[in-house]
Amino acid sequence: MTRRRVLTVLFLGAALCVALLFAVVIRETSVGGEPNGDVPLRRLAADARIDVGTAVRGPALRDYPGYRAELAREFSTVTPENAMKWDAIEPVRGRLRWTDADALVRFARANDQLVRGHTLVWHNQLPRWLTGREWSAEALGRVLRDHIRTVMGRYRGRVAEWDVLNELTADSGKGLRTSLWSDVLGEDLAPKALRWAREADPDAELYWNEIAADGLSRKSDEFYRRVKALVADGVPLDGVGFQAHFNLDGVPKGFEANLRRFADLGLDVRITELDVALEVPADDAARKAQADIYAQVARACLRVPRCAGITVWGFTDRFSWIPASQPGAGEATLLDRGLDPKPAYRAFAEALRAGSVARSTAADATPSP
Ligand code: G3I
């Protein structure tokens, strides 16, 4: 072999190595083989002046390949799906378990993400020691106050917002949902819990997060009436969350008008648990209809100036609460089981992109004070 040939072979070999290295780096930093889009959701959302978040499942964050990279790349907000619920933190009275909650808070800090704490007053996922006995109003009030102080105190300055109240409104639209809390504490429940929360972390934003009160309905009217009364009474409340667990029935009537009427009370509003369940296995038409619903939700939020962000309830079909709780339904999230984007991802991203243009134009046109 001539010297020139040797050099050519060496050069080609080196070029091949560099190309291979490049391919590996790209594969590691994107997930599921390909990056989902040119621009991550969190960047599109930031341009549109909102947050985009997801619920995070503790075990997935621990060791599912690709999950952490995707979570860091796409989302500016994280909500623990279960790790901050009472049964997770204190399954045995006085014995506190923080492992998953701490891990998420650390992850968020490392990736410049805001944490939405979820949740302090809820009728579900309560430990047996709490539900399995009778309480006086005084004793239960003390237990709840201590819980709020302990959990919010631990994450003071690190969890920016809390769903202090979760799903308190009765589905019938008449009064409070029947639960341990409302049975024992009655009408004092919401104002007391919110005041204890404010004391526990004066800088955290305090939310009432509600389920199935997304459109205009008897239930959302009751929710609105209660929130309005709290604001009028000077009870500390900064925002209201609309969970938005949807299916192909679509976005409920009056969704945007509902967001607006709460915002008009001087509160922030957020979409806190968005997903769109399909019958499984889903076909292309269903996936397309799902994509449209994700886009409609994004557009509605972006049209309401006090809409602070959208959180999806899980970002991959591999980790979603739907199949376990609604047999025959699933495929409700933005990415498939292999973490590849679905039409819903692309439609959602596109709606954010369009919204960023509209919102920045509106902001530019607003005269400075
Ligand atoms: O903790 C036990 C574990 O010890 C056991 O080994 C395992 C075996 O199945 O179950 C574990 O509990 C499960 C828990 O999630 C934690 O993984 C429960 O069975 C399961 O029912 C529970 O589901 C959660 C559900 O809330 C409970 O109501 C979902 O993951 C979670 O996505 C869902 O989230 C709620 C929001 O917090 C509030 N809004 C509605 C939303 C959907 O229901």
Residues whose N, C-alpha, C, O or C-beta is under 5 A from the ligand:
A	BS01	G3I	E81 N82 N124 W321
